[in-house]
Amino acid sequence: MAIKNLFAEGGVIMWPLLACSVLAVALIIERVKFWYGINNRQGRVVREVLNLYRGGNVVSALDILQKNADLPLSRVFLAALELEEPTPEEFRLALESEAQAEIPLLKRFQNIFETIVGLAPLLGLLGTILGLIASFAGLNVGDVGGTKTTAVTGGISEALIATASGLVVAIFTLLFANTFRGLYQRQIARIQEYGGQLELLYRRRYQRGDRTYAPTR
């Protein structure tokens, strides 16, 4: 069955299902680019910054962070390192506050994905019900076993197209939504890990009385 015919026979519900699928694909492409950009650079940048900071080269570390400010961990580090002579407690609060601010960006579109996953099967079921109603509406009791019964059977088969389409959209979206959720959880773990390492380095510098901070703007 051609895609065009499949879409036509699915009924009016195929239009909102088409809208859901187009929206899901567009958001998936955006999220793939987002996570690819992070995973492709962030680990290398953060390790380089930590090594420079550990060696006392704070200015070079800040320069690298500012050049990569589009990365979540770079923004978290900058929020703390750009403070002027903070106490260890202030340093920790800056890391935690910026980490919380990054969460909406990392979870972006997650609610939309969950809505599509839940809505698409329901739309498909609604399309099937509407198709069954239309099929049985033309069937009279006296026609059972006749030509109209054959037509109803074909109508039921066509009505199930909407349910199948809704399930396909939901499953496709769910696979990517779960992948993005896993990337988000891993990113949060990395923010906590690398943020803890930076805080530990800062506490050691603070206890030694090393007051090399970011230049005041």
C-alpha positions as CSV (number, residue, x, y, z in Angstrom):
1,M,0.0,0.0,0.0
2,A,1.4,3.4,-1.1
3,I,2.1,6.0,1.6
4,K,-0.3,8.3,-0.1
5,N,-3.1,5.8,0.0
6,L,-2.2,4.7,3.6
7,F,-2.5,8.3,4.7
8,A,-5.8,8.8,2.9
9,E,-7.4,5.7,4.3
10,G,-6.3,6.4,7.9
11,G,-8.9,9.2,8.1
12,V,-8.8,12.7,9.4
13,I,-6.8,11.7,12.5
14,M,-3.8,11.2,10.2
15,W,-3.3,15.0,10.0
16,P,-2.6,15.5,13.7
17,L,-0.5,12.4,13.7
18,L,1.5,13.9,10.8
19,A,1.9,17.1,12.7
20,C,3.2,15.2,15.8
21,S,5.7,13.3,13.6
22,V,7.0,16.4,11.9
23,L,7.4,18.2,15.3
24,A,9.1,15.2,16.8
25,V,11.6,14.9,13.9
26,A,12.4,18.6,14.0
27,L,13.0,18.5,17.8
28,I,15.0,15.3,17.6
29,I,17.3,16.9,15.0
30,E,17.8,19.9,17.2
31,R,18.6,17.7,20.3
32,V,21.0,15.5,18.3
33,K,23.0,18.5,17.2
34,F,23.0,19.9,20.8
35,W,24.2,16.7,22.4
36,Y,26.7,16.0,19.6
37,G,28.3,19.4,20.1
38,I,28.6,18.8,23.9
39,N,29.9,15.3,23.8
40,N,32.4,16.1,21.0
41,R,34.2,18.9,22.9
42,Q,33.3,19.2,26.5
43,G,35.4,16.4,28.0
44,R,38.6,17.6,26.4
45,V,37.9,21.2,27.3
46,V,37.1,20.5,31.0
47,R,40.2,18.2,31.5
48,E,42.4,20.9,30.0
49,V,40.9,23.6,32.2
50,L,41.3,21.4,35.4
51,N,45.0,20.7,34.5
52,L,45.7,24.4,34.0
53,Y,44.0,25.4,37.2
54,R,45.8,22.7,39.1
55,G,49.1,24.0,37.8
56,G,48.2,27.6,38.9
57,N,47.5,29.0,35.4
58,V,44.1,30.5,36.2
59,V,44.2,33.1,33.4
60,S,44.7,30.5,30.7
61,A,42.0,28.3,32.2
62,L,39.6,31.2,32.1
63,D,40.5,32.1,28.6
64,I,39.7,28.5,27.4
65,L,36.4,28.5,29.3
66,Q,35.3,31.9,27.8
67,K,36.1,30.6,24.3
68,N,33.9,27.6,25.0
69,A,31.1,29.3,26.9
70,D,28.5,27.5,24.8
71,L,29.3,24.3,26.8
72,P,27.3,23.7,30.0
73,L,30.3,22.9,32.2
74,S,32.2,25.9,30.9
75,R,29.4,28.2,32.1
76,V,29.2,26.4,35.5
77,F,33.0,26.8,36.0
78,L,32.9,30.5,34.9
79,A,30.2,31.3,37.3
80,A,32.5,30.3,40.2
81,L,35.9,31.3,38.8
82,E,34.8,34.8,37.9
83,L,33.9,35.7,41.4
84,E,36.2,38.1,43.1
85,E,37.9,36.5,46.1
86,P,35.0,34.2,47.1
87,T,35.1,32.0,50.2
88,P,34.9,28.3,49.6
89,E,31.2,28.4,50.6
90,E,30.5,31.1,48.1
91,F,32.5,29.2,45.4
92,R,30.4,26.1,46.0
93,L,27.1,28.0,45.9
94,A,28.1,29.6,42.6
95,L,28.8,26.1,41.1
96,E,25.5,24.7,42.4
97,S,23.4,27.7,41.3
98,E,24.7,27.7,37.8
99,A,24.3,23.9,37.6
100,Q,20.7,24.3,38.5
101,A,20.3,27.0,35.8
102,E,21.6,24.6,33.2
103,I,19.0,21.9,33.9
104,P,16.2,23.6,31.8
105,L,18.6,23.8,28.8
106,L,19.6,20.1,29.2
107,K,16.0,19.0,29.5
108,R,14.7,21.2,26.8
109,F,11.7,19.7,24.8
110,Q,11.5,16.7,27.2
111,N,7.9,17.6,28.1
112,I,7.0,17.9,24.4
113,F,8.5,14.4,23.7
114,E,6.5,12.9,26.5
115,T,3.3,14.6,25.3
116,I,3.8,13.2,21.8
117,V,4.5,9.7,23.2
118,G,1.3,9.8,25.2
119,L,-0.9,11.6,22.6
120,A,0.0,9.7,19.4
121,P,-1.4,6.3,20.5
122,L,-4.6,8.0,21.7
123,L,-5.0,9.8,18.5
124,G,-4.6,6.5,16.6
125,L,-7.1,4.8,18.8
126,L,-9.6,7.7,18.2
127,G,-9.1,7.3,14.5
128,T,-9.8,3.6,14.7
129,I,-13.0,4.2,16.7
130,L,-14.2,6.8,14.2
131,G,-13.4,4.4,11.4
132,L,-15.4,1.6,13.1
133,I,-18.3,3.9,13.7
134,A,-18.4,4.9,10.1
135,S,-18.1,1.3,8.9
136,F,-20.9,-0.1,11.1
137,A,-23.1,2.9,10.4
138,G,-23.8,1.5,6.9
139,L,-24.5,-2.0,8.1
140,N,-28.1,-3.3,8.5
141,V,-29.0,-6.4,10.4
142,G,-30.5,-8.0,7.4
143,D,-27.3,-7.5,5.4
144,V,-25.1,-9.8,7.6
145,G,-23.2,-12.1,5.4
146,G,-23.9,-10.0,2.3
147,T,-21.8,-7.6,0.3
148,K,-22.0,-4.9,2.9
149,T,-20.4,-7.2,5.5
150,T,-17.4,-7.5,3.2
151,A,-17.2,-3.7,3.0
152,V,-17.4,-3.4,6.8
153,T,-14.5,-5.9,7.2
154,G,-12.4,-3.8,4.8
155,G,-13.4,-0.7,6.7
156,I,-12.2,-2.2,9.9
157,S,-8.9,-3.1,8.4
158,E,-8.5,0.5,7.1
159,A,-9.5,1.9,10.5
160,L,-6.7,0.1,12.2
161,I,-4.2,2.1,10.1
162,A,-4.7,5.0,12.4
163,T,-3.8,3.0,15.5
164,A,-0.7,1.5,13.8
165,S,0.4,5.0,12.7
166,G,0.0,6.4,16.2
167,L,2.0,3.6,17.7
168,V,4.8,4.1,15.1
169,V,5.0,7.8,15.9
170,A,5.0,7.1,19.7
171,I,7.6,4.3,19.5
172,F,9.9,6.4,17.3
173,T,9.7,9.4,19.6
174,L,10.1,7.3,22.7
175,L,13.4,5.8,21.5
176,F,14.9,9.2,21.1
177,A,13.3,10.7,24.2
178,N,14.8,8.0,26.4
179,T,18.2,8.5,24.7
180,F,18.1,12.2,25.4
181,R,17.0,11.5,29.0
182,G,20.1,9.2,29.4
183,L,22.4,11.9,28.0
184,Y,20.8,14.4,30.4
185,Q,21.4,12.2,33.5
186,R,25.0,11.6,32.4
187,Q,25.6,15.3,31.9
188,I,24.3,16.0,35.4
189,A,26.6,13.4,36.8
190,R,29.6,15.0,35.0
191,I,28.7,18.4,36.2
192,Q,28.7,17.1,39.8
193,E,32.0,15.2,39.2
194,Y,34.0,17.9,37.6
195,G,32.4,20.6,39.7
196,G,33.5,18.7,42.8
197,Q,37.0,18.4,41.4
198,L,37.2,22.2,40.8
199,E,35.8,23.0,44.2
200,L,38.4,20.7,45.8
201,L,41.2,22.4,43.9
202,Y,39.9,25.8,45.0
203,R,39.7,24.8,48.6
204,R,43.3,23.7,48.6
205,R,44.4,27.0,47.0
206,Y,42.3,28.9,49.5
207,Q,43.8,27.1,52.5
208,R,47.3,27.8,51.1
209,G,46.5,31.4,50.9
210,D,46.8,31.6,47.1
211,R,44.6,34.5,46.1
212,T,44.9,34.3,42.3
213,Y,41.5,35.0,41.0
214,A,39.9,36.1,37.8
215,P,40.6,39.7,36.8
216,T,37.9,42.1,37.8
217,R,35.8,43.4,35.0
